[in-house]
Amino acid sequence: MNGLAFQRPGPMPFRLLLDEALRQARRHFRAIYLQVAIPIVVFSTLIAVIQALWLSRVLVDKGAVNSTAVTYLLALANFGLLIVAFMAMLAGVMDALTGRAVDMKRAWRFALQGRVLGTLLLWYGAGIVSLVCCCVPALVLGPSLAFVPVVMLDEARFGPGSFSRSVELTLYDPERQLLKRPLLKVLLLLVVVLIVSSLLGLLVALPFQLPMYVDMFRRMATGEDPMQGAAGWIWLQVPAQFLNALVSTAVYLYLAFGLGLLFLDTRGRKEGTDLRSEIDAVFGGPPPELPFS
């Protein structure tokens, strides 16, 4: 029989990955969540307030100045904040998973470094280009580059080096089994997060949208203009956006722990296998099985 020392560790089952990500997210929630959620919530709510003010003005004065350009600029700035905030969150997550003390100030400083921002710009740019070209390449390119932020954090590789390293790890599959490939697990993790995020977003938005729809149908039934009550509906979106930002950030935290765990699991198995191969090359393979008498 083969000794335990020569057994290769198997990949973490996907269900265990989901459970462990949730457990770790709950364990380190206080240390990471608020430090990232506060700037996201404040900026998202500010955008909602500005939009509500502009729409209220338009309803009163049809000739009001069009502030679409300002809204787009704010949305772009918000998107940039989300990118940097997720990077800072992931830095705190990797601290937690590797046994280091979680330091969110250091995490934000790391996320704001020039080489980190440059790599993130290339990363998101590649994802956008793949989506524009076709959804099928995006389903492969997105998951294959999912480890880019973690590689920057844990291995200090940036730019194209982080891209190639992420592809190398996500395609690692010594067992040649599709269901055990990190690439597929990343894709499934993203699908799970997308479903959870959509359902939670719907639950948050529904209480604020129902009064709008009820009022619209009531006015239509009585022959009134359904847009007469629009001024009140607009401001309902501000608390909805506030709560949605809080919920979304919690989902991002879960995703960050899932990616971090999958990265550490894949790299640990790959580097352990590589080390085993190097040892076998120098000292020979494991001893043969001993026959039973």
N, C-alpha and C positions, 0 to 999 in steps of 0.2 A: 504493500500500500504506500501511497505517496505521503510524505510528511506534510504537516500543515504549513511549514515554512516555505514550501514550494507551490502552494496554492495561490493563484492569482485572485485578488479580490474582485468580486463582481460589481457591476454598476448599481448605484442606488435606484431602487424601484421608483417609478414615477409617483405612485400613491404615497410612498414614504417621503418623497421630496416635497409634495404638497403639504403633508402633515407637519413635517419638520420646519418648513418655511413659516407656517402659521404659528407654530410654537415659539420659534425664535423671534418672530415679529411681535408677539404678545410680550415676550420676556424683555425685549429691549425697546418697547414702544416709547416709554417716557424719555429715554435718553436721546432718541433720534427724532421722533415725530414732530414735536412742537418746534424744534429748531429749523425745520424745513417747512412746516405747514404755515407758520405765521406769515412769512413774506409772500408765499403763494396766495394765501387767503386774502391778505390786504390788497395785493395788486389786482387779483381777480374781481374782488368786490368794487374796487375803484373803477375798473373798466365798466362794470355793470351800472354803477351810479352815473358815469359820464354818458353812457348810452341812453339811460332813462331820462336824464336831463335834456339831451338833444331831441329824443323822440317826443317828449312832452312839449318842447318848444315848437317842433314841427307841427304837432297837432293843433296848436294854438295859432301859429303863424306859418302858413304854407310856404311863404317866401323866405323862411329862415335859412341861414347859411348852412350849406351841406358840409358836415364834418366827417364824411366817410373816410377821408384820407387820415384824419387824426385817429379814428377808430381802428383803422388797419395798422397804423404805426403802434398803437397801444397793444393791439393783439399780437403783433410781431415781437414787441418787447416782452409781453407775457410769455410767449413761446420760448424766447431766449432764457427767461427766468426759470421756466420749467426744466429746460435742458440742464442748466447749471445746478438747479436745486436737486434734480435726480442724481447728478454726479456727486454732489455733497452727501446726499442720503446714502448712496452706495458706498462712499468712503467710510461713513459711520457703520454701515452694515458689515463691511469687511473687517473693521476693527473688532466688532462684536464677535464675528465668526472665527477670527484667528486668535481670540483671547486677549487682545489689546484693550486698553481703556478707551472708551468711546469719547472722542474729542471733536465735537462738531465745529469748533472754531478752526481747528486744523483742517477739517474736512472742507469747509467753505474756502479756505485759502488755497487748498489743492485744486478745487474745482475752478478757481478763477485764474490759474496759471495760464500763460499764453500758449504753451505747447498742448495743454489739455484742451483749451478752447478750440485751438486749431484742429486737433484730432476729432473733437466732437462735431465740428463744422463739416469735416470731410465725411464723418460717419452718417450724420443725418442727411447730408447731400446725396450720398450713395443710396440711401433708403428712398429718398424722394424721387431720384432718377429711375430707380427700379420700379417704383409704383407708376410713374408716368409712362414708362416703356410698356410694361405689362405686369399684371398681378402675379403671374406664375413665377417670373424671376424674383419678385419681392418675397415670395414664400420660401425661397431658398437663400437669397442674399441676406434678408433680415435676420433669420435665425443663425446663419453662419457667422455673422458679425456681432452677435449679441454679447460676446465676451469682451469686446473692445474696451469698454469702460473699466471692467474688472482687471484686464491685463495692464492697463495704465496704472491702476492703483497698486496691484500686488507684484507686478514684475517691472514697473517703470519702463515700459515700452510704449512708444508714441508713434503717431503717423502710420505709414504703411507697415511698419514692424508689428504694431498692435493688430492690424487687420489680418496679416498672415498668421499670427499666433492664434487669433480667435478662430480662423478657419481650420487651422491644424487641430485644435482641441475639439471643436464641434463635429469634425469629421472622424474623430478617433473611434474606431470600431474594430478591435482585434477579434471579437467573437463573430463578426460578419452577420449580425442579427439586427434587422431594421428597427425593431421595437426597442432596442437597447442603445441606439445611437443618440448621442447628446443633441445632435441637430434636431431630431424628431421631438425630443423632450423639451427643447427650447420652444419649438413651434407649438406644442401642446400647452406649455405653460403660458405662452402669450394668448392662446385661444381662451384658456380658463380665465385669465385676468381680464380679457376683453368682455367675456360674458358676465363675470361678476361686476365689473365696472359699469356695464350697460344696465344691468338689473338694479344696482344700487342708485345709479343716476336717475333711472325712471322712478324709483320709490321716493327719491328726494324731490324731483320736479313735479310729480303728480299732485300733491296737495296744493301747490301754487298755480298749477294750470287748470285744475278742475273749476275753480270759481270763474276763470276767464271763459271757459267753454259753456258753463251754465248760463252766464250772463249773456253771451253771444246768442245762444239758442233762444233764450227768453225774449230778447229784443227782436230777433227774427220772427218769432211766433206772434208778436204783437205788431209787426210791421214797422218797427223802428230800425234806424241805422245801427247795425251791430257794432260799429266802430265808435259809437258815442261814449262807451265806457272804457275806451282804450287807455285813457290816462291813468286809471286805477290799476289796470292789468300790468302796465309797464313796470311799476314799482314793485310788483310782486316778484319780479325776476331777480331783484337785488338779494333778498334773503335766500332765494333758491340758488343763486350763484355762490353765495357764501357757504352754504351747506354742501354744495356739490364739490367745491374746492377742498373742504375738509375731508369728505369721503374719498375723493380721488387720491389725495395724498396718502391716505391709509392704504389704499389699494396699491399705490406705487411702492410703498414700504414692503408689502407682501411680495411684490414682483422682485424687488431688489434682493430680498433674502433668498428667494427661489433661484435667481441667477447666481448669487454668491455661492450657495450650497452646491449647485450643479457644476460650477467652475472648479471649486475645490475638490469635488468628488472626481471629476474627469481628469484634472491635472494630477491628482494623487495616484490614480490608477495608471495613467500614462507614464509618469515618471517612475513609479514603482516597477512597471513592466520593463521600461528601458534600463533601469538599474539592474534588474534581474538578468536581462539579456547580456549586459556588460560583464556581470559576475560569471555567468555561464561561459562567456567567451574566454575568460581568463582561467577559471578553475574547473571548467567542465560543467555539464548539466547535473540535475539532481540524480541521486543514486537510483538504480533500477528497483522495481518492486520486489519485495521479499516474498518468496513462495511460502504458502502455508503448508505445514506438514499434516 
